[in-house]
Amino acid sequence: MSRQSIVARLLAIVVVVGAFFGVRSVWRAQRGGREKTSQKQVKASKADPEVDDEKSVPPEPRVKETVLGVAVRGHLAEKAFISRLRSVLILRGGQTEAEKGRGEMVEKLMAIPSDELPPERRAAWQSLLEAWRGLDDPAIGSDLEIRRKGQEAATVLNAMLKEHGDGDIQF
């Protein structure tokens, strides 16, 4: 036998063996897919015998629900409060002297929702608003207790503003 015929026969054997193993792996992959599908069908038929496989609806994905802690909710409420406060102050800065009125400003500040703030800071905000309202009324404005509460409230709120990096706003 010649060298070329031996090489040709070895090459033919390698091609046949390779084809055999290639066909075998494809056949196993197809059979494995059918087995998985049939296992799913068996499970579905055991779970609900009246369900038609062609009409079955996949389950809806669950929506992730985020539960916020009290501290996180308070922090977010403070950030929202500061944002609203800043927008009122920016609006006031753009007004002319004739448009600026203390009563109007207090009304705008009172419109800022503070219900979500932590109790200590909500109480401080209400005390500060009360002190500002007292500035227009001479009977209330001369009350030293209201002024003292207003100063304490301003201290609490200024600390909150500094904690959030908004120290440029001062009461």
C-alpha positions in Angstrom: 0.0 0.0 0.0 1.1 3.4 -0.8 1.5 6.1 1.6 -1.2 8.2 0.0 -3.8 5.5 0.3 -3.0 5.0 4.0 -3.4 8.7 4.7 -6.7 8.8 2.7 -8.1 5.8 4.6 -7.1 7.4 8.0 -8.7 10.7 6.9 -11.9 8.9 5.9 -12.0 7.1 9.3 -11.5 10.4 11.2 -14.3 12.0 9.1 -16.7 9.1 9.7 -16.0 9.0 13.5 -16.4 12.8 13.7 -19.6 12.7 11.8 -20.9 9.9 14.1 -20.1 11.8 17.3 -21.5 15.1 15.8 -24.8 13.4 14.9 -24.9 11.7 18.3 -24.5 15.0 20.2 -27.2 16.7 18.1 -29.5 13.7 18.7 -28.9 13.8 22.5 -29.5 17.6 22.6 -32.8 17.2 20.8 -33.8 14.2 23.0 -32.9 16.2 26.1 -35.0 19.1 25.0 -38.0 16.8 24.5 -37.5 15.2 27.9 -37.4 18.6 29.6 -40.5 19.6 27.7 -42.3 16.4 28.6 -41.3 16.8 32.3 -42.8 20.3 32.3 -46.0 19.0 30.7 -46.2 16.2 33.4 -45.8 18.8 36.2 -48.4 21.1 34.6 -50.9 18.2 34.2 -50.4 17.2 37.8 -50.9 20.7 39.0 -54.1 21.4 37.1 -55.6 18.7 34.9 -58.0 21.0 33.1 -55.3 23.4 31.8 -54.6 23.1 28.1 -50.9 23.3 27.3 -51.6 25.4 24.2 -53.7 27.9 26.1 -51.6 28.1 29.4 -50.6 31.5 30.4 -47.2 32.1 32.0 -47.3 33.5 35.5 -47.0 37.2 35.9 -43.7 38.4 37.3 -43.8 39.6 40.8 -43.3 43.3 41.3 -40.6 44.1 43.8 -41.9 46.1 46.7 -39.5 48.3 48.5 -40.1 48.9 52.2 -38.5 52.0 53.5 -37.5 52.4 57.1 -38.6 55.3 59.2 -35.2 57.0 59.0 -35.1 56.8 55.2 -38.7 58.1 54.9 -37.8 61.0 57.2 -34.6 61.7 55.3 -36.6 61.8 52.0 -39.3 63.9 53.5 -36.7 66.4 54.7 -35.1 66.5 51.2 -38.5 67.2 49.6 -39.2 69.9 52.3 -35.9 71.6 51.7 -36.5 71.5 47.9 -39.9 73.2 48.3 -38.5 75.7 50.7 -35.7 76.6 48.3 -38.2 77.1 45.4 -40.3 79.5 47.6 -37.1 81.4 48.5 -35.9 81.6 44.9 -39.3 82.9 43.8 -39.1 85.6 46.5 -35.6 86.6 45.4 -36.9 87.3 41.9 -39.7 89.6 43.1 -39.4 93.4 43.2 -39.6 95.3 46.5 -43.2 96.2 46.0 -44.2 92.6 45.4 -42.4 91.4 48.6 -44.7 91.3 51.6 -44.1 89.5 54.8 -47.7 88.3 55.0 -47.5 86.9 51.5 -44.2 85.2 52.2 -45.5 83.6 55.4 -48.6 82.3 53.5 -46.3 80.8 50.8 -44.2 79.2 53.5 -47.3 77.8 55.3 -48.3 76.2 52.0 -45.2 74.0 52.1 -46.3 70.5 53.3 -44.6 69.4 56.5 -46.7 66.4 57.4 -44.1 63.8 56.4 -41.3 65.5 58.4 -40.1 63.8 61.6 -42.1 65.0 64.6 -39.3 67.1 66.1 -38.7 69.0 62.9 -42.4 69.3 62.0 -43.0 70.9 65.5 -40.0 73.2 64.9 -41.4 74.3 61.5 -44.8 75.0 63.1 -43.2 77.0 65.9 -41.2 79.1 63.4 -44.3 79.8 61.3 -46.2 80.9 64.5 -43.4 83.2 65.4 -43.4 84.7 61.9 -47.1 85.2 62.0 -46.6 87.0 65.3 -44.4 89.6 63.6 -47.5 91.1 62.0 -49.5 91.1 65.2 -48.0 93.5 67.8 -49.8 91.7 70.7 -48.2 88.3 69.7 -44.9 89.8 68.5 -44.0 91.2 71.9 -44.5 87.8 73.6 -41.0 86.6 74.7 -42.1 83.0 74.9 -43.1 82.9 71.2 -39.8 84.5 70.2 -37.8 82.0 72.3 -39.7 79.1 70.7 -39.1 80.7 67.3 -35.3 80.9 67.9 -35.2 77.3 69.1 -37.1 76.2 66.1 -34.7 78.1 63.8 -31.8 76.4 65.5 -33.3 73.0 64.9 -34.2 73.7 61.3 -30.8 75.3 60.6 -29.1 72.1 61.9 -31.4 70.1 59.5 -30.4 72.2 56.6 -26.7 71.8 57.4 -27.1 68.0 57.7 -28.4 67.9 54.1 -25.8 70.2 52.8 -28.1 73.2 52.4 -26.3 75.5 54.9 -26.7 78.4 52.6 -30.3 78.7 53.8 -30.5 80.2 57.3 -33.6 81.1 59.5 
